[in-house]
């Protein structure tokens, strides 16, 4: 009998410990989720321009404003643009903080977290006007901010996070590349750049180096919009696998000089 009583006490103690641990894990997860959604308390400095506000952990000066103006102009030209949308950009400033907010995406040039669409950048070099990854890669601030902000618009048009996750890579990334690079590049111009890419992994554009699979996604969009007359809203309304587009685009590409 005494052994049974001891066993019951041990089980009650174990249950209390497990409840406390479980509650702690739930609280930690809830706190982290809240920080992803509302990171502002961890960033003591900010500057705003148009619809874009940049937050940083260190002072950020007016040299960033022309780059935000350029990003805003590109967003204004987007077919998905809405005046009431606000874009929040957070400059992590260190590898540890960037990894904290982006997790598996810590090697990316930027990350739009779909939960309330906070946009995280690793670091910025205002002297060069570049977003800088900690491995030395860099891209223009305006292009990166416009690209990531477009993900917010794409998510809205697609119907939310779950609908966004069902889209193909080219659908999610291609239009963001189009807006980020601006309307100056035609479908045939993009095809020429892709053909001239000597490095199989990247395509070099004016002032930037783009991973090849991102540039191919952009070419899909430029072909479908400029050659086929399709609208962004139409192309984001349902998942479209790349194999549904690639054969016809290949025929068009083969016909180009």
TINUTI-563909 format. One record per residue (C-alpha): x, y, z; residue in one letter. Coordinates in steps of 0.2 Angstrom, whole numbers, padded with zeros to 4 digits, always signed. Example, Ala and Ser with C-alpha at 12.3 -4.5 7.8 and 13.67 -1.06 7.14 Angstrom:
+0062-0022+0039A
+0068-0005+0036S
END
This chain:
+0000+0000+0000X
+0014+0012+0005X
+0022+0008-0012X
+0006+0012-0021X
+0005+0029-0012X
+0023+0034-0016X
+0019+0029-0035X
+0004+0040-0035X
+0014+0055-0027X
+0027+0053-0040X
+0015+0053-0054X
+0007+0069-0047X
+0023+0077-0046X
+0028+0072-0064X
+0011+0078-0070X
+0015+0095-0062X
+0032+0096-0069X
+0026+0091-0087X
+0012+0104-0085X
+0024+0118-0080X
+0036+0113-0095X
+0022+0112-0107X
+0016+0129-0101X
+0033+0136-0103X
+0035+0130-0120X
+0018+0137-0125X
+0023+0154-0118X
+0040+0154-0127X
+0032+0149-0143X
+0018+0163-0141X
+0031+0176-0137X
+0042+0171-0152X
+0027+0172-0163X
+0022+0189-0156X
+0040+0195-0159X
+0039+0189-0177X
+0023+0199-0179X
+0027+0214-0170X
+0046+0216-0169X
+0046+0235-0166X
+0050+0235-0148X
+0067+0227-0152X
+0072+0241-0164X
+0074+0258-0157X
+0077+0268-0172X
+0066+0271-0188X
+0064+0282-0203X
+0049+0283-0215X
+0046+0287-0233X
+0030+0285-0242X
+0022+0268-0237X
+0039+0261-0231X
+0046+0262-0213X
+0063+0255-0210X
+0067+0250-0192X
+0085+0247-0185X
+0094+0243-0169X
+0107+0257-0173X
+0103+0275-0179X
+0099+0275-0198X
+0101+0291-0207X
+0094+0301-0222X
+0105+0292-0234X
+0093+0278-0235X
+0078+0290-0241X
+0083+0290-0260X
+0083+0271-0260X
+0066+0271-0252X
+0059+0283-0264X
+0065+0272-0278X
+0057+0257-0270X
+0041+0266-0268X
+0041+0271-0286X
+0043+0253-0291X
+0029+0248-0280X
+0018+0262-0287X
+0020+0255-0304X
+0014+0237-0298X
-0003+0231-0304X
-0006+0225-0286X
-0002+0242-0278X
-0014+0249-0264X
-0011+0266-0256X
-0017+0260-0239X
-0004+0246-0238X
+0011+0249-0226X
+0027+0240-0227X
+0038+0237-0212X
+0057+0234-0215X
+0068+0228-0201X
+0087+0229-0202X
+0094+0215-0191X
+0112+0222-0191X
+0120+0205-0185X
+0121+0187-0190X
+0113+0182-0174X
+0098+0193-0175X
+0095+0189-0193X
+0095+0171-0189X
+0084+0173-0174X
+0070+0181-0185X
+0073+0171-0201X
+0078+0154-0195X
+0081+0143-0211X
+0081+0158-0221X
+0096+0166-0213X
+0107+0164-0229X
+0094+0174-0239X
+0096+0192-0245X
+0080+0197-0236X
+0064+0188-0229X
+0046+0193-0228X
+0038+0184-0214X
+0020+0180-0219X
+0013+0182-0202X
+0009+0201-0203X
+0023+0203-0217X
+0037+0210-0207X
+0052+0211-0219X
+0069+0207-0212X
+0086+0213-0220X
+0103+0206-0214X
+0112+0223-0215X
+0113+0239-0226X
+0128+0248-0233X
+0121+0266-0235X
+0137+0272-0243X
+0135+0260-0257X
+0116+0259-0256X
+0116+0240-0254X
+0108+0227-0243X
+0123+0216-0237X
+0123+0198-0232X
+0136+0193-0220X
+0145+0182-0232X
+0148+0197-0243X
+0134+0196-0256X
+0124+0212-0259X
+0110+0219-0269X
+0103+0236-0271X
+0092+0242-0257X
+0078+0248-0268X
+0077+0232-0278X
+0077+0221-0262X
+0064+0232-0253X
+0052+0233-0268X
+0054+0214-0270X
+0050+0209-0252X
+0036+0222-0251X
+0028+0214-0267X
+0027+0198-0257X
+0015+0207-0245X
+0004+0212-0260X
+0005+0194-0268X
+0000+0186-0252X
-0015+0198-0251X
-0021+0194-0269X
-0018+0176-0268X
-0029+0175-0253X
-0018+0173-0237X
-0004+0163-0231X
-0012+0146-0235X
-0016+0151-0253X
+0001+0158-0255X
+0010+0142-0249X
+0001+0132-0263X
+0007+0143-0277X
+0022+0137-0287X
+0039+0145-0284X
+0038+0155-0300X
+0022+0163-0296X
+0027+0168-0278X
+0045+0175-0283X
+0043+0180-0302X
+0032+0195-0300X
+0042+0201-0285X
+0057+0201-0296X
+0048+0210-0310X
+0043+0224-0297X
+0060+0224-0289X
+0069+0226-0306X
+0056+0239-0313X
+0047+0239-0329X
+0062+0244-0340X
+0066+0226-0344X
+0056+0218-0358X
+0053+0199-0360X
+0065+0199-0375X
+0077+0208-0365X
+0076+0196-0350X
+0078+0182-0363X
+0094+0190-0370X
+0101+0191-0352X
+0097+0173-0348X
+0105+0167-0364X
+0121+0177-0361X
+0123+0171-0343X
+0139+0162-0343X
+0138+0156-0325X
+0125+0143-0324X
+0119+0148-0306X
+0117+0167-0308X
+0111+0180-0321X
+0120+0197-0321X
+0109+0212-0323X
+0112+0231-0322X
+0119+0233-0304X
+0114+0216-0298X
+0117+0197-0298X
+0102+0187-0298X
+0101+0168-0294X
+0096+0159-0310X
+0080+0151-0304X
+0073+0168-0298X
+0077+0176-0315X
+0069+0162-0324X
+0053+0165-0313X
+0054+0183-0318X
+0055+0178-0337X
+0039+0167-0334X
+0030+0183-0328X
+0037+0195-0341X
+0032+0182-0355X
+0015+0179-0348X
+0011+0198-0345X
+0020+0206-0360X
+0017+0193-0374X
+0002+0183-0368X
-0007+0198-0360X
-0011+0189-0343X
-0014+0200-0328X
-0005+0197-0311X
-0022+0194-0302X
-0026+0180-0315X
-0009+0172-0313X
-0011+0172-0294X
-0028+0165-0293X
-0024+0147-0293X
-0008+0136-0292X
+0000+0135-0309X
+0014+0122-0311X
+0029+0128-0321X
+0027+0113-0334X
+0010+0122-0339X
+0019+0137-0345X
+0037+0131-0349X
+0033+0122-0366X
+0024+0137-0374X
+0037+0149-0367X
+0051+0138-0374X
+0042+0139-0392X
+0042+0158-0390X
+0060+0159-0385X
+0066+0147-0399X
+0057+0159-0411X
+0067+0174-0405X
+0083+0179-0414X
END
